[in-house]
Amino acid sequence: MTITISSLSVPMIDGVISLMDQGDPFIRARTASDYWAYATLFSSTCPVAFVDGVLAGAVTAFRSQDDPSGVYVQDVMVHPDHRRQGVATALLDSVVVQARTWGCTRLWLTSEPGNRAADASWRARVWTNLPGDQEVDGVEVKSNFKGPGKDRAVYELLI
Ligand SMILES: CC(C)(COP(=O)(O)OP(=O)(O)OC[C@H]1O[C@@H](n2cnc3c(N)ncnc32)[C@H](O)[C@@H]1OP(=O)(O)O)[C@@H](O)C(=O)NCCC(=O)NCCS
């Protein structure tokens, strides 16, 4: 099995939307216009993974303009047929490489309370679950972090 990482490009957008469509309930595909912007403006932190030539995973991430030391990871999605093969690890490693090139010191992301696979995945890669104001299944969660009713577990990776 060979994992190949590429930067998101416009011709890949339909495939990425089909991939993200399989992420329910934790990931929902964004619009083609959103992915056009990611491919055109943020491709170096929006890697796509191919396993033996088949699109198997994608990450969208962005360097913050408000705090340029940080890269925010928006979505991490691996096709159900390709999980536990190191695809998310390879995708996030490529974001770390780019972030270090810029001199960034931190990646961070949020996941929904109850997303056990995500929590296990971040912890396995030594991300820290930041303190919240409630605990859900042993995970620290910040209430209303992304707006009313949008509680999120917040994780960071210092690089
Ligand atoms: C979370 C997700 C991205 C992980 O992707 P992945 O490619 O399977 O992760 P990796 O293969 O790189 O896993 C690395 C390590 O994380 C841990 N891990 C990953 N998924 C796990 C699971 N379901 N249960 C327990 N541990 C898990 C393991 O320690 C794993 O190493 P191992 O397989 O050698 O034991 C994937 O399950 C997914 O796409 N889920 C749906 C979308 C989603 O919820 N995204 C996160 C919210 S943004």
The ligand as an SDF file (V2000), in Angstrom:
LIG
                    3D

 48 50  0  0  0  0  0  0  0  0999 V2000
  -10.6930   10.3840   12.6380 C   0  0  0  0  0  0  0  0  0  0  0  0
  -10.1360    9.9100   11.2990 C   0  0  0  0  0  0  0  0  0  0  0  0
   -9.7810   11.1420   10.4680 C   0  0  0  0  0  0  0  0  0  0  0  0
   -8.8590    9.0960   11.5590 C   0  0  0  0  0  0  0  0  0  0  0  0
   -8.2680    8.7840   10.2950 O   0  0  0  0  0  0  0  0  0  0  0  0
   -7.3370    7.4880   10.0760 P   0  0  0  0  0  0  0  0  0  0  0  0
   -6.6620    7.6280    8.7720 O   0  0  0  0  0  0  0  0  0  0  0  0
   -8.1460    6.2630   10.2910 O   0  0  0  0  0  0  0  0  0  0  0  0
   -6.2700    7.6470   11.2420 O   0  0  0  0  0  0  0  0  0  0  0  0
   -4.8260    6.9560   11.3000 P   0  0  0  0  0  0  0  0  0  0  0  0
   -4.8360    5.6690   10.5340 O   0  0  0  0  0  0  0  0  0  0  0  0
   -3.7970    7.9610   10.9120 O   0  0  0  0  0  0  0  0  0  0  0  0
   -4.7430    6.6210   12.8520 O   0  0  0  0  0  0  0  0  0  0  0  0
   -3.6520    6.9980   13.6870 C   0  0  0  0  0  0  0  0  0  0  0  0
   -3.8980    6.4470   15.0730 C   0  0  0  0  0  0  0  0  0  0  0  0
   -5.0520    7.0700   15.6590 O   0  0  0  0  0  0  0  0  0  0  0  0
   -5.7580    6.1090   16.4820 C   0  0  0  0  0  0  0  0  0  0  0  0
   -7.0960    5.8850   15.9030 N   0  0  0  0  0  0  0  0  0  0  0  0
   -7.5760    6.3080   14.7160 C   0  0  0  0  0  0  0  0  0  0  0  0
   -8.8710    5.9230   14.5380 N   0  0  0  0  0  0  0  0  0  0  0  0
   -9.1980    5.2400   15.6580 C   0  0  0  0  0  0  0  0  0  0  0  0
  -10.3870    4.5680   16.0730 C   0  0  0  0  0  0  0  0  0  0  0  0
  -11.4920    4.5290   15.2980 N   0  0  0  0  0  0  0  0  0  0  0  0
  -10.3810    3.9710   17.2880 N   0  0  0  0  0  0  0  0  0  0  0  0
   -9.2820    3.9760   18.0720 C   0  0  0  0  0  0  0  0  0  0  0  0
   -8.1070    4.5810   17.7220 N   0  0  0  0  0  0  0  0  0  0  0  0
   -8.0830    5.1960   16.5270 C   0  0  0  0  0  0  0  0  0  0  0  0
   -4.9250    4.8370   16.4390 C   0  0  0  0  0  0  0  0  0  0  0  0
   -3.9920    4.8920   17.5210 O   0  0  0  0  0  0  0  0  0  0  0  0
   -4.2190    4.9710   15.1000 C   0  0  0  0  0  0  0  0  0  0  0  0
   -3.0410    4.2090   15.0260 O   0  0  0  0  0  0  0  0  0  0  0  0
   -3.1310    2.6080   14.7660 P   0  0  0  0  0  0  0  0  0  0  0  0
   -4.1360    2.3760   13.6730 O   0  0  0  0  0  0  0  0  0  0  0  0
   -1.7250    2.2480   14.3850 O   0  0  0  0  0  0  0  0  0  0  0  0
   -3.5780    2.0050   16.0740 O   0  0  0  0  0  0  0  0  0  0  0  0
  -11.1410    8.9920   10.5410 C   0  0  0  0  0  0  0  0  0  0  0  0
  -11.6830    8.0500   11.4490 O   0  0  0  0  0  0  0  0  0  0  0  0
  -12.2830    9.7470    9.8940 C   0  0  0  0  0  0  0  0  0  0  0  0
  -12.1650   10.2180    8.7520 O   0  0  0  0  0  0  0  0  0  0  0  0
  -13.4360    9.8730   10.5900 N   0  0  0  0  0  0  0  0  0  0  0  0
  -14.6250   10.5440   10.0280 C   0  0  0  0  0  0  0  0  0  0  0  0
  -14.4250   12.0440    9.8960 C   0  0  0  0  0  0  0  0  0  0  0  0
  -14.0860   12.6880   11.2260 C   0  0  0  0  0  0  0  0  0  0  0  0
  -14.7020   12.4200   12.2420 O   0  0  0  0  0  0  0  0  0  0  0  0
  -13.0590   13.5770   11.1850 N   0  0  0  0  0  0  0  0  0  0  0  0
  -12.6050   14.2580   12.3900 C   0  0  0  0  0  0  0  0  0  0  0  0
  -13.3720   15.4960   12.6810 C   0  0  0  0  0  0  0  0  0  0  0  0
  -12.6660   16.9010   11.8470 S   0  0  0  0  0  0  0  0  0  0  0  0
  1  2  1  0
  2  3  1  0
  2  4  1  0
  2 36  1  0
  4  5  1  0
  5  6  1  0
  6  7  2  0
  6  8  1  0
  6  9  1  0
  9 10  1  0
 10 11  2  0
 10 12  1  0
 10 13  1  0
 13 14  1  0
 14 15  1  0
 15 16  1  0
 15 30  1  0
 16 17  1  0
 17 18  1  0
 17 28  1  0
 18 19  1  0
 18 27  1  0
 19 20  2  0
 20 21  1  0
 21 22  1  0
 21 27  2  0
 22 23  1  0
 22 24  2  0
 24 25  1  0
 25 26  2  0
 26 27  1  0
 28 29  1  0
 28 30  1  0
 30 31  1  0
 31 32  1  0
 32 33  2  0
 32 34  1  0
 32 35  1  0
 36 37  1  0
 36 38  1  0
 38 39  2  0
 38 40  1  0
 40 41  1  0
 41 42  1  0
 42 43  1  0
 43 44  2  0
 43 45  1  0
 45 46  1  0
 46 47  1  0
 47 48  1  0
M  END
$$$$
